[in-house]
């Protein structure tokens, strides 16, 4: 307890000034402690969920790329390229006699894919991806001819055409070649024009549904609470751990403003579920900040086997000895076993401690995969282990 005594005017003013300063410091300290916590745990609904019905639609088509510098399909090995070229020429009024063996090296058969965005209208442009389906060496410098792009129902929704943009490069001469990146695929920026739109329905009688990117009861509860605080009443209702139903205004203009505010509303999130993702092919390990490890002991060692085949040649010392040259195969097998070490891992309460403990083991990335799996089996690793 602090007791202030004031018997005169100046003393009382000094006490007031001190109290005001202390109150200001406490206010600044409280704001400084609260702001980072709110910013770190808050996220927009736009980053957490999407409106049901607002989605993209995949499109696919088959076409031809021309203008290649002798790096196209070999007609003998890809007969569908010659057949497609013959059909295209016949539609343009050029008749190719049957049985003609066309030796064209500047044409390649390709598959064309695109994604039709939501609310797309005729006349808009979308990007297309072009991929070779024959034995063309490169699509660099080619031009995609007009290709209809169809949806899952078989109807044409866009037409693609344009010059390819290939990110790779390569050269070959005298049997030697060098290549950077992929040459059998490219993109055509804004290469497809939408010919037909897909109706997008996201509201039925004023009801709009939000779909979370991942099922989580805690996130769904926080989103519903934030929406009801912002718009009042029973605006939002959680149907399950993934779907949230909203009561939106019936007027289209008010509905648009309402959905815009919903997307940009900040929501505080509960701690994420502890998870470790292991890619067995590349040896990469990724873990989130909620992963913890109990105190445990880990022992590991390395075992390597080396096989060295050798050939020994035995031949006579003089050309008149009458002997015969003998070749003997000699294979040496060497096995090396690294010293197994056992190390203690202390309890780790946060991600930094987990990383520090794993680095202290000095294990290679491949060894780390096995160590994490064994820690999970022993109950020392508190996280979901996903191997992809």
WORAGI-V806252 format. One record per residue. N is the residue number from 0. RES is the residue in three letters. BURIAL is b if it has 24 or more other C-alpha atoms within 12 Angstrom, else e. Layout:
N&RES&BURIAL, N&RES&BURIAL
//
This chain:
0&UNK&e, 1&UNK&e, 2&UNK&e, 3&UNK&e, 4&UNK&e, 5&UNK&e, 6&UNK&e, 7&UNK&e, 8&UNK&e, 9&UNK&e, 10&UNK&e, 11&UNK&e, 12&UNK&e, 13&UNK&e, 14&UNK&e, 15&UNK&e, 16&UNK&e, 17&UNK&e, 18&UNK&e, 19&UNK&e, 20&UNK&e, 21&UNK&e, 22&UNK&e, 23&UNK&e, 24&UNK&e, 25&UNK&e, 26&UNK&e, 27&UNK&e, 28&UNK&e, 29&UNK&e, 30&UNK&e, 31&UNK&e, 32&UNK&e, 33&UNK&e, 34&UNK&e, 35&UNK&e, 36&UNK&e, 37&UNK&e, 38&UNK&e, 39&UNK&e, 40&UNK&e, 41&UNK&b, 42&UNK&e, 43&UNK&b, 44&UNK&b, 45&UNK&e, 46&UNK&e, 47&UNK&b, 48&UNK&b, 49&UNK&b, 50&UNK&b, 51&UNK&b, 52&UNK&e, 53&UNK&e, 54&UNK&e, 55&UNK&e, 56&UNK&b, 57&UNK&b, 58&UNK&b, 59&UNK&b, 60&UNK&b, 61&UNK&b, 62&UNK&b, 63&UNK&b, 64&UNK&b, 65&UNK&b, 66&UNK&b, 67&UNK&b, 68&UNK&e, 69&UNK&e, 70&UNK&b, 71&UNK&b, 72&UNK&b, 73&UNK&b, 74&UNK&b, 75&UNK&e, 76&UNK&e, 77&UNK&b, 78&UNK&e, 79&UNK&b, 80&UNK&b, 81&UNK&b, 82&UNK&b, 83&UNK&b, 84&UNK&b, 85&UNK&b, 86&UNK&e, 87&UNK&e, 88&UNK&e, 89&UNK&e, 90&UNK&e, 91&UNK&e, 92&UNK&e, 93&UNK&e, 94&UNK&e, 95&UNK&e, 96&UNK&e, 97&UNK&e, 98&UNK&e, 99&UNK&e, 100&UNK&e, 101&UNK&e, 102&UNK&e, 103&UNK&b, 104&UNK&b, 105&UNK&b, 106&UNK&b, 107&UNK&b, 108&UNK&b, 109&UNK&b, 110&UNK&b, 111&UNK&b, 112&UNK&b, 113&UNK&b, 114&UNK&b, 115&UNK&b, 116&UNK&b, 117&UNK&b, 118&UNK&e, 119&UNK&b, 120&UNK&e, 121&UNK&e, 122&UNK&e, 123&UNK&e, 124&UNK&b, 125&UNK&b, 126&UNK&b, 127&UNK&b, 128&UNK&b, 129&UNK&b, 130&UNK&b, 131&UNK&b, 132&UNK&b, 133&UNK&b, 134&UNK&b, 135&UNK&b, 136&UNK&b, 137&UNK&b, 138&UNK&b, 139&UNK&b, 140&UNK&b, 141&UNK&b, 142&UNK&b, 143&UNK&b, 144&UNK&b, 145&UNK&b, 146&UNK&b, 147&UNK&b, 148&UNK&b, 149&UNK&b, 150&UNK&b, 151&UNK&e, 152&UNK&e, 153&UNK&e, 154&UNK&e, 155&UNK&b, 156&UNK&b, 157&UNK&b, 158&UNK&b, 159&UNK&b, 160&UNK&b, 161&UNK&b, 162&UNK&b, 163&UNK&b, 164&UNK&b, 165&UNK&b, 166&UNK&e, 167&UNK&e, 168&UNK&e, 169&UNK&e, 170&UNK&e, 171&UNK&e, 172&UNK&e, 173&UNK&e, 174&UNK&e, 175&UNK&e, 176&UNK&e, 177&UNK&e, 178&UNK&e, 179&UNK&e, 180&UNK&e, 181&UNK&e, 182&UNK&b, 183&UNK&b, 184&UNK&b, 185&UNK&b, 186&UNK&b, 187&UNK&b, 188&UNK&e, 189&UNK&b, 190&UNK&b, 191&UNK&b, 192&UNK&b, 193&UNK&b, 194&UNK&e, 195&UNK&b, 196&UNK&b, 197&UNK&b, 198&UNK&e, 199&UNK&e, 200&UNK&e, 201&UNK&b, 202&UNK&b, 203&UNK&e, 204&UNK&e, 205&UNK&e, 206&UNK&e, 207&UNK&b, 208&UNK&b, 209&UNK&b, 210&UNK&b, 211&UNK&b, 212&UNK&e, 213&UNK&e, 214&UNK&e, 215&UNK&b, 216&UNK&e, 217&UNK&e, 218&UNK&b, 219&UNK&b, 220&UNK&b, 221&UNK&b, 222&UNK&b, 223&UNK&b, 224&UNK&b, 225&UNK&b, 226&UNK&b, 227&UNK&b, 228&UNK&e, 229&UNK&e, 230&UNK&e, 231&UNK&e, 232&UNK&e, 233&UNK&e, 234&UNK&b, 235&UNK&b, 236&UNK&b, 237&UNK&b, 238&UNK&e, 239&UNK&e, 240&UNK&b, 241&UNK&b, 242&UNK&b, 243&UNK&b, 244&UNK&b, 245&UNK&b, 246&UNK&b, 247&UNK&b, 248&UNK&e, 249&UNK&e, 250&UNK&e, 251&UNK&e, 252&UNK&e, 253&UNK&e, 254&UNK&e, 255&UNK&e, 256&UNK&e, 257&UNK&b, 258&UNK&b, 259&UNK&e, 260&UNK&e, 261&UNK&b, 262&UNK&b, 263&UNK&e, 264&UNK&b, 265&UNK&b, 266&UNK&b, 267&UNK&b, 268&UNK&b, 269&UNK&e, 270&UNK&e, 271&UNK&e, 272&UNK&e, 273&UNK&e, 274&UNK&b, 275&UNK&b, 276&UNK&e, 277&UNK&b, 278&UNK&e, 279&UNK&e, 280&UNK&e, 281&UNK&e, 282&UNK&e, 283&UNK&e, 284&UNK&b, 285&UNK&b, 286&UNK&b, 287&UNK&e, 288&UNK&e, 289&UNK&b, 290&UNK&b, 291&UNK&b, 292&UNK&b, 293&UNK&b, 294&UNK&e, 295&UNK&b, 296&UNK&e, 297&UNK&b, 298&UNK&e, 299&UNK&b, 300&UNK&e, 301&UNK&e, 302&UNK&e, 303&UNK&e, 304&UNK&e, 305&UNK&e, 306&UNK&e, 307&UNK&e, 308&UNK&e, 309&UNK&e, 310&UNK&e, 311&UNK&e, 312&UNK&e, 313&UNK&e, 314&UNK&e, 315&UNK&e, 316&UNK&e, 317&UNK&e, 318&UNK&e, 319&UNK&e, 320&UNK&e, 321&UNK&e, 322&UNK&e, 323&UNK&e, 324&UNK&e, 325&UNK&e, 326&UNK&e, 327&UNK&e, 328&UNK&e, 329&UNK&e, 330&UNK&e, 331&UNK&e, 332&UNK&e, 333&UNK&e, 334&UNK&e, 335&UNK&e, 336&UNK&e, 337&UNK&e, 338&UNK&e, 339&UNK&e, 340&UNK&e, 341&UNK&e, 342&UNK&e, 343&UNK&e, 344&UNK&b, 345&UNK&b, 346&UNK&b, 347&UNK&b, 348&UNK&e, 349&UNK&e, 350&UNK&b, 351&UNK&e, 352&UNK&e, 353&UNK&b, 354&UNK&b, 355&UNK&e, 356&UNK&b, 357&UNK&b, 358&UNK&e, 359&UNK&e, 360&UNK&b, 361&UNK&e, 362&UNK&b, 363&UNK&e, 364&UNK&e, 365&UNK&e, 366&UNK&b, 367&UNK&b, 368&UNK&b, 369&UNK&b, 370&UNK&b, 371&UNK&b, 372&UNK&b, 373&UNK&e, 374&UNK&b, 375&UNK&b, 376&UNK&e, 377&UNK&e, 378&UNK&e, 379&UNK&b, 380&UNK&b, 381&UNK&b, 382&UNK&b, 383&UNK&b, 384&UNK&b, 385&UNK&e, 386&UNK&e, 387&UNK&e
//
